[in-house]
Structure formats: C-alpha cells, structure tokens
Amino acid sequence: MSKVIKLKKGLDIKLKGEAENLVKSIERCDFYAVKPTDFRLLTPKLVVKAGDQVKAGDVLFIDKYRPEVKFTSPVSGTVETVNRGERRKLLEVVVKADAEIQYKDFGAADVNKLSRDEVIEKLLDSGVWPMIKQRPYDIVASPVDEPRDIFVSAFYSAPLAPNFDFVVKGQEVDFQTGLDALAKLTDGKVYVGIRKGSSVSVKGVETVEVEGPHPAANVGVQINHIKPINKGEVVWTVNPADVIVIGRLFNKGIADFSRLVVITGSETTERGYVKAIAGCTIASLVDGKIMRGNEDIRIISGNVLTGTKVEKDDYLGAYDNQITVIPEGD
C-alpha cells in the first residue's frame, strides 16, 4: 500500500480557459531554439557555428565546467543563427528544421540489463541528461554525484495545468522505462507522487498518494513531506513528461524531445493539447488559437504562477509543457 500525504495549506486558483482532453493540430514549425538561459547557473560553451548541419541529438553546446553535460539539437537541419547578448552571453542556438527529422542513433537498449555507468553515458551522449535536476539549487544534476533519492511528481496542480493522466495515455511503456532508468542512478528510492484516483500505474518505485490543493504537485513540497533533505545531502528531481523522454531514449534509441503541450487561458479560442517539440516557436503553438482583435493579452510559457512571459517570436522553454494566454493587466 502506498503512503498517503494529506495537505491542508494551499489554494487551487480557478481560472477560465481550462483545456479539453483532446489533441489539436498546430502550424508547422520551421525554427527551433535551445536556450542556455533555460538551465539555471549554466555556463555554456558553443561547439557549432551558423551553417552547420545537425541531426536531432547532435551537440550544440556543452557545460563549460562539466563538458560531459551536453545540450543537443531537438531537430535535424541547419544551424541558422547563434544569438548573443551583452558581453557575448550565449542566449540561444536556432536550428532551421528539415522537412523530415533525421535522428542520431544512440541504440535502443534494455535498461534493466545496463549498469549505472552505461545508463549515465547514454543520457549524457544524447543530451537528455539536463532533464535531471538537483536539489538543493534546482540546477542540472552532476553525473559524478550519487543522489540520496530521486523524486517525480506524476501530476500537476498549478492553474490550468496539464492532466498528466491524459498526457501519459499511450506512453505508459516509455514512462515506466524512464522510471527504471532513474532507479539505476541511485542506491536510494525513486519516489513517484500521484493524485488520488489517478490512472497512472507504475512498478519498481515507491508511490506516494498526495491529497490537497496547490502546491500539492510541487516536487519540493513532496520532498519536504516524504523525506526532507538534510545538510550535505543531494536529491534529484525529474518532471513527469521528461521521464517519458528518458524512456523513449532507451526504447527507441533516439533523443526525441516531442511532448504534449496544453494550450489554455481565457483569451484562447481553441483549447486543448498539441504535439510539439521542445524549443519550437510560440507562434506555431498559438497561431489561430488566440482571440482576434485582442492585443491586450499576455502569453505565458508555463503556468500563471511560475511561467515566463513570452512573445510569439520566442521559443517554448526546455521544461515547459503549457501555454497560458490571459488578459494583460493595465
């Protein structure tokens, strides 16, 4: 029987514009960007230049101080531009996508037959490793560390957040494989927080049933109630949608960063889920789905509490799977 945590403090913010559990079509996206600014405290070192040809899974830049941590292209195509800011700070690497994505082959493998080092090597080489984050500090985890435990919150409680039970439907095998891979990375436990009544079913991990209002799904809240971090300890966390990407790497042998992104908010005319690839343009997600003639709107990559205000010519954040469109305040 799984452990049950009941939270009383918090608040579920009710906003207009909840999405239907339907997958909608979107415009074709020609440009994708990988942004070092999506990864906290990262100092990137560029390894490509404009005009280079890349496959999905080819390295674009690395962590200067941990060169084994690689950041790879989500699509195949041509490196269009390398955008820099003040003091030549690397802001984004933009890739013009091919009509059909060509994936670099990392080789499918049975994760249960791999050693910890072999799992880490595949995650690093493919650029999927940055999906694993460390607490404290909420930074990309260091592959030389051994976490006490790993935590995954398999539901969302933020305003208008995705329904993970719907997101994972049809991807249960990849989700389980992702959890199996994470279990290889720690001598401790992999804790998976689930909502009461959820259809998510997993094995080989410690499930924890969480009840209560937002921020019940916040992984930091769950860590505090399940097994708090003591001085000198390190734990790792992974978003549930990214666990699916990790599983896909081992099942198919490719770095496929596609995900279901939910389009929500009162200023949208068409709400639901769209299949997109991390780093796509915001325009490809929202064109034709925003109320016409309403210029006083705010587009958020993420939810209204922790998301980032973006424009149509910006790009979907590396960890984001929600777009919220609300009225702009005056």
N, C-alpha and C positions, 0 to 999 in steps of 0.2 A: 504494500500500500504506500502510495506517495505521500510525502509530507505536505501539510496544508498550512498556508500562511494567510491570515486574515488581517487586512489593513483597514484602519478606520479613518486615518487622516488623509486628506486629499480632496480633489474635486474633479468630476467629469464635466468639462466645458461643452455645452451643447451649442453647436454652430450649424447654420443652414448649409446645405450643399453636400450632404453625405452621398457617397458613390454607390451605384448599383453593383452587384456581383456579376458583372458582365465584362467581357474583353472587347474593347473597341479598336477600330483601325486608326492609324496615325499617318501623317505625311512621311515620305521617305526623308531620311536624314543623310546629308552629304558630308557633314563635318562633325568630327568628334574631338574632344579635348581631354587630356589628362592634366590635372592641375596639382602641382606640389602643395598649394595652399589648402587643399582638402585634407592634408595629413599633418597633424599638429607637430610643431617643432622639427619638421624635416628640413634638412639642408641638401637640396638636390644637386646632382652632377649630371649634366647632359651628355648623352652618348650618341645622339643622332643630329642631323642638320637638315635644313629645308631641302626638299628634293629627294631625300632618301626613300626607298621603297621598303615597306614593312608588311609583315603578316600579323594577324591577331596573335599576340603572345610574344612578339619581338620587343626587346627592351628599348624604352625611350629615354629613361634616366634612372639613376641609382641614388641611394643614400650615400652622401659623401663620406660619412663617418662609419657607415656599415655597408660597404659595397656589395655584400652578398644580398642585400634587400633591394629587389629590382621592381621597377614600375613599367608595365608593358602596355602595348597598344591594344585597345579593345576591338579594333577592326583592322583589316588589311587595306593598304592603299599607299598614298604618298604623303610624307610629312609636308604639310602646307606651309605652316609658319611656326616660329618659336617666339612667343611673346614674352617680353621682359618689362619690368617696371623700374622703379628707382634703384640706382646702384646696380643695375643689370640683374635685379632679382628675377629669377625664372618664375613666370606666372602661369604659363600653360604651353603645352605642345599640342598643336592642332593637326589632325590627320584627315586628309580628304579620302573618303571611303571608296573602295571598289564597288562595282555594281553587285558583285557576289563576294562574300567574305571568305578569304583563304586563311585557314588556321594552322599555326605551327603545331606539329605533332609532338606531344610530350609523352605519349604512350599510355594507354589505359592500363590499370593495374588493380589487383585485388588488395585493397588497403589492409585487410586482415593478415596478409602474408608479408607485409612490409615492416621494416624496422622503423623506429622513431626517426633515425637519421635519414632514411630513404623518403619518408613522408615529408620531412622538412625540406629536403633537397628539391622535391617536385614542387612544393608550394613556393619556394624561393625562385626557381628557374622560370616558372610560369607567370610570376608577378601576382599570384593570388595571395601570397603571404601578407601583404599590407591590410587585408581584411581582418586580420587578428590583431586586436589591440590590447594594451597592457593597462592594468590598474595597479598602483596609482598613476596619475598623469594623463591617462587616456591617449597614449601615443602608440604608434606601430610597435608591436612586440619585438623584442630582441630574440633572435633564434638561438642565442647561446644561453638564454635563461631557461630555467625549468620552473614553470608555474606551479603554485600550490594546488590550484584548481582552475577549471575553465567554466565560464558561465554563459548560457544562451537564454535569452528571454524569447520564447516562441509565441509571443502575441504583442499587440500594440495597444496602448490606452490613450495616446495623445489625441487631441481633437481631430476628427475626420480621418483618423489613421487607417491604414490598410487592414483588411481582415485576413490575418495570416492563414486561417483555415482555408480560405479561398485561394490564396497565393500558392500554398503548398500542394493543392489538389493536382494530381497528375505528376508531381515531382517528389513524391514520398521516398522513392528509392534513392534519389540524389541527396535528399535531406538526411536520411539515415546514414548513407555513406560518408557525408560530411561530418556527422557526429562521430562515426567510427574513426575517421582520420584524426579528429580532435582528441579522442580518447588515447591515441597513440602518443600524444605530446605531453602528457602529464602522468605522474605516478599517483596523483590525487584523483578527484572525481570530476566528471563533466555534469554540471547541474543544468537542467532544462526547465525553465519556468513555463507553466501552461495555465491557461484560463479555465476555470471550472466550466465543464460542459464542452470543452474543445474536442474536436475530432482528431487532433494531432496525436499520433501514436508512435512511440519510439521505444527502442530497446537498448540495453547495454549502457544506459546512463541513469543518473539519479533525477527522477522527475519530481517537481515541486509544484503543487497546485496553489495558485495565488488568487486571492479574492480581494476586492476593494476597488476604490476609484483611482483615477490617475493621480500619482505616477506609479501605479502598481506594476506596469510593464517596464519601468526604468530598471535597467540591469544593476545600477548602483544601489537602488533600494532593495532589490532582491539579494544582492551580496550581503548587505547590512543585516538582513533578517535571516539569511540562511547560514552564512559563515563569514563574519566580518574579517577584514584584512588587518592583521597585526603588524606592528613595526618590523620592517625588514622583509615582509612577505610580498610576493608578486602573484597576481592572478591575471588571467587573460579573459577577454570577452569577444564574442562574435555576434553580429546581427544575424537573425534567423534567415533572412534572404541570402546573406553571404555564405551561410552554411551550405545552401543549395549549390552555389557556385563552386565551393570546395569539393562537394560530392561529385559534381559534373566533371571536374578535372580528372578525378580518378576513374570514373565510369566511362568517360569518352576520350580522355587523353588530350583535351583541348582547354584553353583558357577562354571559356565562353561567359562573358560578363553580362549577358542578357538577363532581364528581370521584368516582373510585372510592376508597373508604376501606376499608382492610383491618382486620377485627376479629380479634385474635389473643390468645394468652395461655392459660395452663393453667387459669384459672378461668372460661373461657367454655365454653358447651355447644354453641354453633353458630359455627363459624369460617368466614370467607370474606370476600368483598368486597361492599360495599353502595354504591349510587349515592346520594350525598348532596351538599348544597350547603354550601360553607364558611360557618361561623357557626351551623350547626344545633345543637340541644341534644344533649348527650351521651346523655341518656335515649333519644332517638329512635334512636340507633345501637345501644345495648346492651340495651334492654328485651327480655326473653325470651331473651337470649343469655348470661346470667350464671348460674352455679350457684346454685340456690335454697338458702336457709338458711345461706349462707356470707357473713357480714357482714365478716369479716376479710380484705377484699380491697383492692387498690389499682388504681384506674382511671387510666391514663396517656394523655393526648392526645399521641401521638408514640411513640417507642421508649423502652426502659427506660434508655438512657444519656443521652439529651438531651431527653426528653419532659417534660411538665408534669403533675403530679398534679392530677386534677380530680374533681369530684363529678358526680352525674347531672344536677343543675340548672345545670351550667356549659355552655360552648359550645365547639365544635370550633375549634381555633386556625386562623388565616388561612393558615398554611403547612403545616398537618398533614394527612396522609392515612393515619394509622394510629392505632388504638385498641388499647392493650395492657392486659389485665386479669390481674394476678398476685396471689399471696398477700401480705398485709401483714406486714411484719416485726414481731416482738414485742420 
